[in-house]
Amino acid sequence: MNNDFLQVFVSCETRQQAKSMVDSLLHEQIIACAQILPQMESFYRWQGQIESACEFLLILKTQQKHLKAIEMLIKQMHSYETPEIIAVPIVDGLSEYLNWIENEVM
């Protein structure tokens, strides 16, 4: 199987910010779909301090060839200085679904 497929995780400060990013990514045809998970609480270290924040999680379906464009767009639109952008390979999946992803992105 082609290991070119990715799920990309992005945490967002607000649902509106997440939706705005999804709209832009879909418009640019660099993702096939996105899911916005409901508000969650995140805990992390930032600049030597333990912090927490309420965030929304995006899960994006795409291909490796679009990752840099996705990163650029998210960095332009994101309110965080260092946004979470983590890509995880899809190692297997329903071939019809993976074909759909491939056909939906440029």
C-alpha positions in Angstrom: 0.0 0.0 0.0 1.1 3.5 -0.7 2.2 5.1 2.6 1.7 8.6 1.2 -1.5 9.2 3.2 -1.4 11.2 6.4 -3.5 12.3 9.3 -2.4 15.7 10.6 -3.3 16.8 14.1 -3.6 20.5 14.9 -4.8 22.0 18.2 -6.6 25.3 18.0 -7.5 28.0 20.5 -11.2 28.3 19.4 -13.7 26.4 17.3 -14.0 29.4 15.0 -10.3 29.4 14.3 -10.4 25.6 13.6 -13.3 26.1 11.2 -11.7 28.9 9.4 -8.5 26.8 8.9 -10.6 23.9 7.7 -12.5 26.1 5.2 -9.2 27.4 3.8 -7.6 24.0 3.6 -10.6 22.5 1.8 -10.8 25.5 -0.6 -7.1 25.0 -1.5 -7.8 21.3 -2.1 -4.9 20.2 0.1 -7.0 18.1 2.5 -9.8 15.7 1.7 -11.6 16.2 5.0 -11.3 17.4 8.5 -12.8 16.6 11.9 -13.0 19.1 14.7 -13.1 17.4 18.0 -14.9 19.1 20.9 -13.2 21.3 23.4 -10.6 19.5 25.5 -8.1 20.6 28.2 -4.4 20.5 27.3 -1.5 20.6 29.8 2.0 21.4 28.6 5.3 23.1 29.4 5.8 26.5 27.7 8.8 28.8 28.3 9.7 27.0 31.5 6.2 27.1 33.0 3.5 24.5 33.3 0.4 25.8 31.4 -3.1 24.6 30.6 -5.6 25.7 27.9 -8.9 24.7 26.5 -8.5 23.8 22.9 -10.1 22.1 19.9 -8.4 19.4 17.9 -8.4 19.2 14.1 -7.7 15.8 12.4 -6.9 16.4 8.7 -6.8 13.7 6.0 -4.3 14.4 3.2 -1.2 13.2 1.4 2.5 13.8 2.1 2.9 16.0 -0.9 0.6 18.6 0.7 2.1 18.7 4.2 4.3 21.8 3.6 1.4 23.8 2.1 -0.8 22.8 5.1 2.0 23.8 7.5 2.4 27.2 5.8 -1.4 27.9 5.8 -1.8 26.9 9.4 1.2 29.0 10.5 -0.3 32.0 8.7 -3.8 31.6 10.3 -2.9 30.3 13.8 -2.9 32.4 16.9 -0.1 30.4 18.6 3.5 31.3 18.2 4.3 27.6 17.8 1.2 25.7 16.7 0.9 21.9 17.1 1.2 20.4 13.6 1.9 16.6 13.8 1.6 14.3 10.8 1.1 10.6 11.3 1.3 8.1 8.4 -1.8 6.1 7.6 -0.2 2.7 7.4 -3.3 0.9 6.1 -7.0 1.6 5.5 -10.0 0.8 3.3 -8.7 1.2 -0.2 -11.9 2.9 -1.3 -11.4 5.5 1.4 -7.8 6.1 0.6 -8.7 6.4 -3.1 -11.2 9.0 -2.1 -8.6 11.0 -0.3 -6.3 10.8 -3.3 -9.1 12.0 -5.6 -10.1 14.9 -3.4 -6.7 16.6 -3.1 -4.9 18.2 -6.0 
